[in-house]
Structures are given as C-alpha cells and as structure tokens.
C-alpha cells in the first residue's frame, strides 16, 4: 500500500487546479496532488501511475466530467471519483450518481470547501482501502487454501515451494519472491525457489547467512522482518542478490522453528511500499504452511528410514519380530518365525495370533495383548505357542504399542525362543531338589550349587555349620560376599573352570582347618553346562593321620634298612662258608642250607619292598599290557610253564610297580602250583611244563589265571596278609605286595576260581583304552 493519498485533479483552469492542489495538500494528511487540464491528459496520467482518488470538474472543453467518469469506470471500476464542479444542478448530480460517481461536491467561496473536499477524499480512500483489503484477504485465504490442498495432496516440496512463491507475489503485488534453504555446513542460503529473479539463479545462487543480509538477519532475530526502503536500511546492508535486482521494500520470515530453522521465505518490491499487518500475517501463514509440510516431509523420511532399518533388522534377527493390528491380526512377521514355529511369514500375515496359542493359554495371551493395546509396554511375557507339528514351544514376548495422535495404531514386539532355557530351568529345579537330598545324606560335607555368576543357588551340609555360616548366608551370595579375598579369588577361579566344563580338586585352609574342595560342571541332557557343583570336605584329621603315617613309614624304612644291613652281612658270611664247605665235602644238608639262605634273602627283599613302597602313585603312563606281561615273564623262573595273553588293552599305571605286581602274580602261580620240598630243591612234585598262566582283559581291568590247584574259598581273605604262604619256600609277602600296589593305584584285587580250577586274580578299577 502507498504511504500517501495520491490525488489526480482534472480541471481546465490551471490556476484553479494549482490553488486547489495547494489547499488539499495543506489540509489533507499525507495528500499528494497532481493536476491535468483535460480528460485526455487525465486518462494518460492514470495509465502511467497509481492514484487513490480522482477529482474532476464538470464543465471542460470537448469532454465533460461525466464523460471522464464513464471512461474511468471502464478501466478502474472501484477507484474513488469525486465530481467537484461549479455547476450545481440536480440533473448533473443525478446523472453523475447513475454513472457511478463516488461523491459530488460544488465549488464554493472560501477555503472551507477544500477542507470539506479533503475530508470527503479521505473517507472515500479509507473505505476503498478497507474494501480492497478485505477482498485481498479473501483472495489470500483462497490462495492459502489452494496451497494447503497441494501440500496435503502429497506433492513434492519443490513443487510446493514453486507454488508458494507465485502465490505470494500475486497476492501482494511484489515482483520478487524467494524460498531460501539454510545450509549449516556452509553457513549460507540456497535459492531453492523464486519468481522475478534473473535466469539461472534459482537452484544455484547462494546468499550469505550472516547478519549483514536480510535473510541472515531474519534467521538471527527470528523475524518477521519488514523493510520499507532498503536504501536507507541500517540493520543490514543487502545482500547483493536484492541490490542487483533493484529491491526497495520487502518482508522476510523464518521457515520452521526458530531454534531449528529450515530457511527463510521473502517477498520484495522494486517500489517503496508500506506493508500492512495483514500482509505480514499472510506471509507468516504461507511460512507456517511450508514449515508444516517440511516437518511432515522430515517425519515421513524418518518414518521410512525407521521402517527400512526395522525391516533390515527383522530380516537378520534370530528372534521373531512381529506387528499386530488392534484386532490381534498379524500384519508383519520376520523370517525367524519359520525356525520357531515352522510357518512362513506369509502364512501368518492376516491371521489372528490366537490361532497359535493353546486353548489353556488363551486367557493369559489375551490379557497380555489387551494391556499393550491399552498403551502399556509388556516385557518378557512368558507364553506357550503351538508349532506347525502341534508341538509346544515356550517363548518370551516383549511388546509395546505404536501410537499416532494419541491413539494406539498397532502393536509391535519380538518373540524369543526360551524352550531350551525353560527346560534348563526345570532341569535346574530338579537338580536343586536332588542336591538338597544329597546334602541331607552327606552331613559331613558341604555341598554347593552355583550359577554362571558364581552365585550360590543351593548350599547345605555339615561343613556349613562347622564354618558359623547358614544356608541362607550362601544362597544368592558370591564367594567374595562371604570369604577373604584370597580364598574367594581361588574359589571363583575354579568355579569358572567348572562352568567352562573342567573338574578340579584342590585344598584350602579356613579358620585353622584344611578343606578338600572338588568342583565339577553340571550338564543338561544335551551335555550343555548349566551350573557348577562344589563339594567341600574337612580333611584336617585325615591330613594329621597322613602325617602320622608318613612318620611311621619313615621309621619303618629306617628300621628295614638297618635290619637289611644287619641281616645281609651274616647271610653273606653264611654263603661264603657254604661255598667253602662244599669244597671240603659233599652233603645233602648243604643244599638245604643254600635253600634257607636264598629264602632269607628273598624275605629281606620283600620286606624292603613293603617298607619302601608308598601308598600313592604319582607318575603314570599309558602302557601296553601285553608287552609289559611279556617282559615280566622273562624276569621270573617259570620252569617251562606256558604264558597265554588274551588282552590288547592299554592301561594307565606306574610301569615299575605294574611290573612288580605282574611278576609277583606269575611267581605265585609257579610256586604254589608245584611247591618245593622243605628238604631239597630237587624234590619238586609235578612238572612245571603242565602249568599255563593266562593274562586276559576285563571290562575295567585284567586277570591273571593259572591251571594249578587253586586257593580254597576259606583261605582267600588270608592270602593278601603279610607272612601268609602255602609254598615251602614262599616268603608270604608276594600277594601282600600285589594288594599294596593295587591300592596305591586306586585299584582292587580279588581271588576267584579259574576256568580250569586254578587260582584267578582279578584286578579292577583300572583306566583302560
């Protein structure tokens, strides 16, 4: 709108027209009056510039004021027109009114007529402007409605921007309008859309975003910014884009939120204009419409990106991801459903979820779904489903509502197969009950079950009370909650070893006592480790007994050494004297003396073996039993007896002590099958060549069997006692040594009847391969 009231006064008397103009400009607020002396000149002036009102005389040469009025109404039907004439008649007034005159006023004497004329002009212009403003607002609202319709139709943003700049320029009568997109990475604006700009600028031109430009200043202050004359503007200086196009006036408004702006919309004129509040509101309305469209576009982009990522995740997720509408019907199911229930995703879509829930679980399932449909998020909801084969599948469901405009649109969540976990938990419950029973039957031991966090889940036994602790102290606690750091660190180390599948046995000292702790993994039916077990036993007394026994054994070894030394010297003298006696004479008694000396030496050897052999084996190896037997057979006088080996076993044992055990069993078979006379070694009864010694395999060990006379059942418990022998030259310690070696390995040895009536020694508990 023009800031002044521009009046065109047409009168054929130039002096009167000049006087009238002077008075009108003096009494009229903001009046600017231009004059013309005839109708033709007046029409030409109207065509050249915009006027707010025309004042015309009636009597003029060639064409009068009524004719002028008709010509003006043809081109400017709404422009205020005042007939200011010295000829007053009702006929002229009536004709003027019929031709559309805005007002009629007679010229008079005195300056008060100019004041009256000025008031009439001001009222007419104000009314015209009000009517024009209303019409303009109606047109603007219509244009906004059309733009809004385009935005809602889903047209692209660029199309919407182009429609917006055309609409603003048309509505406000401005030559240039633009949509500028702010680029934070380069701190400038891109001319995205515009009208009135030089070719090639739209889509390419950049405008500085600093406060020196109108757009930058608008972005900085939050706008709207109205400029009446850019040439005298002191808030900013440009930018060149406006100056190069001769812009004088304009409006600019931020698009989007002030704390997160998208850009600026501006409209500019090359004429100096004063924009009304309605004009600014109109630009703001366009701005709001564009901001909302941009926000919808961004939301849609985010939604599409979110949907794309959702489907990408769903495609590879090991858990089943699903969507249900508010009626409980599947609208989406991820591929993992096929491995869970055996159905393809396509088979489940458009079917209700209740079709896959057993009848007895429907109520619980509907309760969970209803809670989510009402807006609640449900996590780790346990449910049982039915697969394609009718089998039960235990799952854990987490679901949440997806809302829009405050209402739930659909339900989204995931299903995790917990069948194995459920079975494992039931297995753990059974194990817990079993271990509680075990605890009751092991009052002298502490029994502990622990989970993967090394937290005790079951604890009991006599050793708990012996420590001042109760089962309640253990359950839910870790070793570090109960014991010193050193003890707890060692316990957790072996506990984690058990959880990794390894068993260990170790000792700890706690409050002056010694405990042997054994840790083992606990596995489910599939062999998977599901927890760990620790058994603690007080071995304080046992260790004391062991130390006492070791001291006794040491004294026994010392005694055996002394006895061996003190006995062997006289025997060596006796052997020397015997040799001298044989050189001097020949007597059958000398053979008996030799046998007695030999038996004494063997007795000393066996005593030393018993005294020096420990009760434990520390070094073992995998040994070929057949090869060891062959070697032992060569080391024992067998007098033509036959060896049969029926074993291809590999046994884990101490080689030296296994050889000693086998040699003693072979020697026992030979000696007791054909015992020597107490009088002479040559008085043997029977033939050793008739004896067969067989070594064969057992499921957990081996046997040594002969074809001799055997051992009566009533004597079988006595044969392993020291000093017991039925052979004339036996020491009575050979089988005692056999039992000692077996027990040192953790084996057992027993006597039974052989296949052919002889003696059969069975050694069991051996690790074989």
Residue, then its C-alpha position, 0 to 999 in steps of 0.5 A: x500500500x502507498x504511504x500517501x493519498x495520491x490525488x489526480x485533479x482534472x480541471x481546465x483552469x490551471x490556476x484553479x487546479x494549482x490553488x486547489x492542489x495547494x489547499x488539499x495538500x495543506x489540509x489533507x494528511x499525507x495528500x499528494x496532488x497532481x493536476x491535468x487540464x483535460x480528460x485526455x491528459x487525465x486518462x494518460x496520467x492514470x495509465x502511467x501511475x497509481x492514484x487513490x482518488x480522482x477529482x474532476x470538474x464538470x464543465x471542460x472543453x470537448x469532454x465533460x466530467x461525466x464523460x471522464x467518469x464513464x471512461x474511468x469506470x471502464x478501466x478502474x471500476x472501484x477507484x474513488x471519483x469525486x465530481x467537484x464542479x461549479x455547476x450545481x444542478x440536480x440533473x448533473x448530480x443525478x446523472x453523475x450518481x447513475x454513472x457511478x460517481x463516488x461523491x459530488x461536491x460544488x465549488x464554493x467561496x472560501x477555503x472551507x470547501x477544500x477542507x470539506x473536499x479533503x475530508x470527503x477524499x479521505x473517507x472515500x480512500x479509507x473505505x476503498x482501502x478497507x474494501x480492497x483489503x478485505x477482498x485481498x484477504x479473501x483472495x489470500x485465504x483462497x490462495x492459502x487454501x489452494x496451497x494447503x490442498x497441494x501440500x496435503x495432496x502429497x506433492x513434492x516440496x519443490x513443487x510446493x515451494x514453486x507454488x508458494x512463491x507465485x502465490x505470494x507475489x500475486x497476492x501482494x503485488x511484489x515482483x520478487x519472491x524467494x524460498x531460501x534453504x539454510x545450509x549449516x555446513x556452509x553457513x549460507x542460503x540456497x535459492x531453492x525457489x523464486x519468481x522475478x529473479x534473473x535466469x539461472x539463479x534459482x537452484x544455484x545462487x547462494x546468499x550469505x547467512x550472516x547478519x549483514x543480509x536480510x535473510x541472515x538477519x531474519x534467521x538471527x532475530x527470528x523475524x518477521x522482518x519488514x523493510x520499507x526502503x532498503x536504501x536507507x536500511x541500517x540493520x543490514x546492508x543487502x545482500x547483493x542478490x536484492x541490490x542487483x535486482x533493484x529491491x526497495x521494500x520487502x518482508x522476510x520470515x523464518x521457515x520452521x522453528x526458530x531454534x531449528x530453522x529450515x530457511x527463510x521465505x521473502x517477498x520484495x518490491x522494486x517500489x517503496x511500499x508500506x506493508x500492512x499487518x495483514x500482509x505480514x500475517x499472510x506471509x507468516x501463514x504461507x511460512x507456517x504452511x511450508x514449515x508444516x509440510x517440511x516437518x511432515x516431509x522430515x517425519x515421513x523420511x524418518x518414518x521410512x528410514x525407521x521402517x527400512x532399518x526395522x525391516x533390515x533388522x527383522x530380516x537378520x534377527x534370530x528372534x521373531x519380530x512381529x506387528x499386530x493390528x488392534x484386532x490381534x491380526x498379524x500384519x508383519x512377521x520376520x523370517x525367524x518365525x519359520x525356525x520357531x514355529x515352522x510357518x512362513x511369514x506369509x502364512x501368518x500375515x492376516x491371521x489372528x495370533x490366537x490361532x497359535x496359542x493353546x486353548x489353556x493359554x488363551x486367557x493369559x495371551x489375551x490379557x497380555x495383548x489387551x494391556x499393550x493395546x491399552x498403551x502399556x509396554x509388556x516385557x518378557x511375557x512368558x507364553x506357550x505357542x503351538x508349532x506347525x507339528x502341534x508341538x509346544x514351544x515356550x517363548x518370551x514376548x516383549x511388546x509395546x504399542x505404536x501410537x499416532x495422535x494419541x491413539x494406539x495404531x498397532x502393536x509391535x514386539x519380538x518373540x524369543x525362543x526360551x524352550x531350551x532355557x525353560x527346560x534348563x530351568x526345570x532341569x535346574x529345579x530338579x537338580x536343586x531338589x536332588x542336591x538338597x537330598x544329597x546334602x541331607x545324606x552327606x552331613x559331613x560335607x558341604x555341598x554347593x550349587x552355583x550359577x554362571x555368576x558364581x552365585x550360590x543357588x543351593x548350599x547345605x551340609x555339615x561343613x556349613x555349620x562347622x564354618x558359623x555360616x547358614x544356608x541362607x548366608x550362601x544362597x544368592x551370595x558370591x564367594x567374595x560376599x562371604x570369604x577373604x579375598x584370597x580364598x574367594x579369588x581361588x574359589x571363583x577361579x575354579x568355579x569358572x573352570x567348572x562352568x567352562x566344563x573342567x573338574x578340579x580338586x584342590x585344598x584350602x585352609x579356613x579358620x585353622x582347618x584344611x578343606x578338600x574342595x572338588x568342583x565339577x560342571x553340571x550338564x543338561x541332557x544335551x551335555x550343555x553346562x548349566x551350573x557348577x557343583x562344589x563339594x567341600x570336605x574337612x580333611x584336617x584329621x585325615x591330613x594329621x593321620x597322613x602325617x602320622x603315617x608318613x612318620x611311621x613309614x619313615x621309621x619303618x624304612x629306617x628300621x628295614x634298612x638297618x635290619x637289611x644291613x644287619x641281616x645281609x652281612x651274616x647271610x653273606x658270611x653264611x654263603x661264603x662258608x657254604x661255598x667253602x664247605x662244599x669244597x671240603x665235602x659233599x652233603x645233602x644238608x648243604x643244599x638245604x642250607x643254600x635253600x634257607x639262605x636264598x629264602x632269607x634273602x628273598x624275605x629281606x627283599x620283600x620286606x624292603x619292598x613293603x617298607x619302601x613302597x608308598x601308598x600313592x602313585x604319582x607318575x603314570x603312563x599309558x602302557x601296553x599290557x601285553x608287552x609289559x606281561x611279556x617282559x615280566x615273564x622273562x624276569x621270573x623262573x617259570x620252569x617251562x610253564x606256558x604264558x597265554x595273553x588274551x588282552x590288547x588293552x592299554x592301561x594307565x599305571x606306574x610301569x615299575x610297580x605294574x611290573x612288580x605286581x605282574x611278576x609277583x602274580x606269575x611267581x605265585x602261580x609257579x610256586x604254589x602250583x608245584x611247591x618245593x620240598x622243605x628238604x631239597x630243591x630237587x624234590x619238586x612234585x609235578x612238572x612245571x611244563x603242565x602249568x599255563x598262566x593266562x593274562x586276559x582283559x576285563x571290562x575295567x581291568x585284567x586277570x591273571x589265571x593259572x591251571x594249578x590247584x587253586x586257593x580254597x574259598x576259606x583261605x582267600x581273605x588270608x592270602x593278601x596278609x603279610x607272612x601268609x604262604x602255602x609254598x615251602x619256600x614262599x616268603x608270604x609277602x608276594x600277594x601282600x605286595x600285589x594288594x599294596x600296589x593295587x591300592x596305591x593305584x586306586x585299584x582292587x584285587x580279588x581271588x576267584x576260581x579259574x576256568x580250569x580250577x586254578x587260582x584267578x586274580x582279578x584286578x579292577x578299577x583300572x583306566x583302560x583304552 
